[in-house]
Amino acid sequence: MDHRNESKQRLLVPSAALLWGLQFAFLNPALALLLVALFNATPAEVGWVLAVYNAGGFVASLLVPAYADRAKDYLRPLLACGILTLALSALLAVSTSLPLAVVGLIVLGGPAGVGSSLLFAHLKHSGAGAADVMNTRAIVSFAWVAGPPLATFVMGALGNRAILLALGAVAVLNVATTAAMISRRRAAPVEPGPRVTTPTTGNCSQKRGSPPSSWGLSRCRPPTAPPCRSWVCS
């Protein structure tokens, strides 16, 4: 059972890398087509929407990782990115208003686009080796290559809105894998810290709590405060 749990844990990061790569490979190449097919956007409007969406993503790429660096926590923001992606796919699926879609892309899609960066930051923060980082990057790159043809196939076979359902399904899986990584981090054993000993200075040859043998107890008083723990005799 332990070996099975260990194997599942080792698959979490590669699975997350594949899913985050697929998420953006589904949305970004197909976004222009969705704007035209679902919201009747003109070529000029498509250009403006893509420009504003990319600008929002740029701002989010500066703010969200900076917050994660200060908090020393990359998994919770990563979980939030997955939830925002799910909300974005639902908004685009039910909305027919182009302005509302633009607001959703900026407010929801911009921060959601930082997911891959947060995943690599988590790897670095958790002490992953160079080989692990390169393998994860290779998986993300594979997803970027395989995602657009797969998105085109889904849209051609099932319709334009089907890609939003696929995006929502990937977002749900991203939330699940991130939640599993958070649970794994909580269950990880805490390394014991170094033992802290109280330094002693001065003439403290006597054991703490024991009176000197060569003096009467009437002339001695017990130790009171560090650093010296010996009895004080007058």
C-alpha positions, 0 to 999 in steps of 0.5 A, spaced: 500 500 500 505 504 501 508 503 494 502 504 491 501 511 495 508 513 493 507 511 486 501 516 486 505 521 489 510 521 484 505 522 478 502 528 481 507 533 478 507 530 471 500 530 471 499 537 473 504 539 468 500 535 462 494 538 465 496 545 465 499 545 459 493 542 455 489 548 459 492 553 455 493 550 449 486 549 449 484 556 450 489 560 447 489 558 440 482 557 439 480 564 443 479 568 436 475 562 433 470 562 439 470 570 439 467 570 432 463 564 432 460 565 439 460 573 440 460 575 433 466 579 434 469 583 428 476 582 426 478 589 429 474 587 436 478 580 436 484 584 435 483 589 441 480 583 445 486 579 445 491 585 446 487 587 452 487 579 455 494 579 454 495 585 457 491 582 463 495 576 463 502 580 463 499 584 469 497 578 473 504 574 471 507 580 475 502 580 481 500 573 483 507 570 483 510 576 487 504 574 492 506 567 492 513 569 493 512 573 499 507 567 502 512 562 501 506 558 498 505 556 491 500 551 491 494 555 494 495 560 488 495 554 483 489 552 486 485 558 485 488 559 478 484 552 477 478 555 480 478 561 476 479 557 469 473 553 471 469 559 472 472 562 466 469 556 462 463 557 465 462 564 463 464 563 456 459 557 455 453 561 458 454 568 456 453 571 449 455 578 450 462 580 448 463 585 453 462 580 459 466 575 455 472 581 455 471 582 463 471 575 464 478 574 460 481 579 464 479 578 471 478 570 470 483 568 465 489 573 466 490 570 473 489 563 471 494 564 466 499 564 471 498 556 473 504 554 469 509 559 472 506 557 479 508 550 478 515 551 476 516 555 482 513 550 487 518 545 484 524 550 485 521 551 492 520 544 494 527 543 492 526 539 486 532 537 482 534 539 475 532 533 472 525 533 475 524 541 472 527 539 465 522 533 465 516 537 467 518 542 462 518 537 457 511 535 459 508 542 458 511 543 452 508 536 449 502 539 451 503 545 448 504 541 441 498 536 442 493 541 445 491 545 439 490 539 434 486 536 439 482 542 440 481 543 433 478 536 433 474 537 439 471 543 436 470 540 429 467 534 431 462 536 437 461 544 436 465 550 438 462 550 445 465 543 446 472 546 447 469 550 453 466 543 456 473 540 455 477 546 458 472 546 464 474 538 465 481 540 465 480 545 470 477 540 474 482 535 474 487 541 475 484 543 482 484 535 484 491 534 482 493 541 486 488 539 492 492 532 492 499 536 492 496 540 498 494 534 502 501 531 501 504 537 503 500 537 510 501 529 511 509 530 510 513 529 516 516 535 520 523 534 521 525 535 528 529 542 529 536 542 533 536 541 540 537 548 544 541 548 550 541 553 555 548 556 555 552 557 562 557 562 564 561 563 570 562 559 576 556 554 575 560 547 577 554 545 581 548 541 578 542 545 578 538 544 584 543 541 588 546 546 594 554 546 595 556 540 599 561 545 603 557 550 605 551 550 610 544 551 607 543 557 611 548 561 608 546 559 601 540 560 596 537 557 590 539 559 583 534 564 580 535 566 573 540 564 567 545 564 565 548 561 572 545 556 575 549 554 581 547 556 588 549 563 591 552 563 597 554 569 601 
